[in-house]
Amino acid sequence: QVQLVESGGGLVQAGGSLRLSCAASGRTFSSYAMGWFRQAPGKEREFVTVISRSGVSTTYAESVKGRFTISRDNTKNTVYLQMNNLKPEDTAVYYCAASSRFRIEGLGDADFHSWGQGTQVTVSS
C-alpha cells in the first residue's frame, strides 16, 4: 500500500472552484492508477474520476464531466482534482485512492487498495 494524504478542501459558494491535491508516499506512485471518490452525509461513496498511470487516460462520472479535471504529476507523487462550477450537490468528503489494476475502465471501490483520509468540500447555495 501507499500512504495518501488529501488537502485543499474547504467552503465555497456555488459556481466557485477548488483544487484538491493528494500527496503519495513511496517510490511506486507511477505504478498506480489514481482515483477520486466522494461521500456525502447519508450517502454511499461514489466514484468521481480516475487517471491512468501515465496520465494519458481519464474517466469521469457523468455528474462531473465538463466541470472536474483530474491530473497527476508523477515527479511530485501528486494527483490533483480541479473542480470548477461547483454545485451544492458536490458537497462531500473527497477521497483519493490508488489502484494496481491495469485498466481504468469500470473501476470500483474494491479495485483500490490504498485510500487517503479524505478532505471536506462544502458548496453553499
PyMOL commands that set and color helices and strands:
alter all, ss='L'
color gray80, all
select helices_A, chain A and resi 29-31+62-64+88-90+109-111
alter helices_A, ss='H'
color red, helices_A
select strands_A, chain A and resi 4-7+10-13+18-24+33-39+46-51+58-60+68-73+78-83+92-99+112-115+119-124
alter strands_A, ss='S'
color yellow, strands_A
deselect
rebuild
show_as cartoon
